[in-house]
């Protein structure tokens, strides 16, 4: 299962690397990749993880306290509603 997030206010490439490494250790996460240019996080889950967004936010805030994790499907739904 694939999940995508925007990482609003992510400004530290080194922190992005640390976040990726930490997220790979979260139960249920098969892979984690951050595109620093687009500030997008892509997770591949090897099982359905309840509250994965909350877990992602906790991990991100360990390294970047000002970063807001926004699920990509949330922004997709809002843009489709405006059409």
ROTOR-233756 format. One line per field, with one value per residue (C-alpha): residue in one letter; residue number from 1; z, y, x. Coordinates in steps of 0.001 Angstrom, whole numbers, plus 524288, in hexadecimal, padded with zeros to 5 digits. Last residue first. Layout:
! residues N
resn (a ...) $
resi (NUM ...) $
zz (Z ...) $
yy (Y ...) $
xx (X ...) $
END
This chain:
! residues 83
resn (x x x x x x x x x x x x x x x x x x x x x x x x x x x x x x x x x x x x x x x x x x x x x x x x x x x x x x x x x x x x x x x x x x x x x x x x x x x x x x x x x x x) $
resi (83 82 81 80 79 78 77 76 75 74 73 72 71 70 69 68 67 66 65 64 63 62 61 60 59 58 57 56 55 54 53 52 51 50 49 48 47 46 45 44 43 42 41 40 39 38 37 36 35 34 33 32 31 30 29 28 27 26 25 24 23 22 21 20 19 18 17 16 15 14 13 12 11 10 9 8 7 6 5 4 3 2 1) $
zz (7D99E 7E7A5 7ED66 7E51F 7EB2C 7F8FC 7F683 7F0E3 7FCB4 8061B 7FD68 7FEDC 80D9A 813C2 81D7D 82354 825D2 8309D 83A33 8306C 8358F 83FCE 83931 82D35 8357D 83C99 82FF7 82978 834EA 8341C 82584 827C5 8309B 82DE2 82583 81A6B 81741 80F97 80E78 803E2 80814 7FF38 80567 7FD26 7FFA4 7F0E7 7F0B2 7FCA9 7F6A8 802CB 801EF 80B9E 809C1 80F60 81A72 822B5 82F87 82EC0 82C30 81E4F 8240B 82BE1 81FF4 817C5 822C6 8242C 8159C 8162D 821CD 8199A 80E9E 817E9 8135B 81546 81700 81211 810DA 806A7 8085D 80025 803F1 7FC17 80000) $
yy (854F0 859AD 84C3B 8461A 84F38 84BFF 83D4C 83DE5 845B9 83B6C 83080 8365F 834C8 84111 8403E 84D88 85094 85A54 8509A 84AED 83F44 838FC 83FD4 8371D 82ABF 82F6F 83413 826ED 81FB4 82855 825D9 8173C 8177B 8094F 8025B 7F9CF 7F0BB 7F101 7FFA8 8074E 8154B 820EE 82DF8 83A3D 846A8 8490E 84B82 842FF 836E4 82E9D 81FCB 815D1 80726 7FB06 80243 7F939 7FBA8 80825 805E0 80B29 81790 81A19 8192E 821E9 82BE9 82C06 82EA4 83987 83F36 83FE0 84672 850EC 859D4 85228 85CC6 85469 8460A 84165 8335F 82737 819B4 80D44 80000) $
xx (7CA85 7CC38 7C8F3 7D3A7 7DDC7 7D945 7D963 7E729 7EBE8 7E6E0 7EC0B 7F9A7 7F988 7FF08 80A47 80D8A 81BCB 81EE1 824ED 82E86 8363C 82D6E 8220C 8236C 82273 8164D 80FCD 81276 80C4F 80032 7FF50 800DD 7F4F6 7F16B 7FB5E 7F68B 801BB 80E72 80DB5 814A4 8167C 818C3 81C58 81B85 82327 82373 8321E 834B1 82EAC 82D48 82D34 82824 827AE 82122 81A55 811D5 818DD 820C9 82F52 82ECE 828E9 83556 83E31 83568 83497 8436D 844F0 83ADF 8422F 84E99 84719 841DB 836D3 82A42 81FE5 81481 817AD 80DE7 809AA 8080B 8035E 80556 80000) $
END
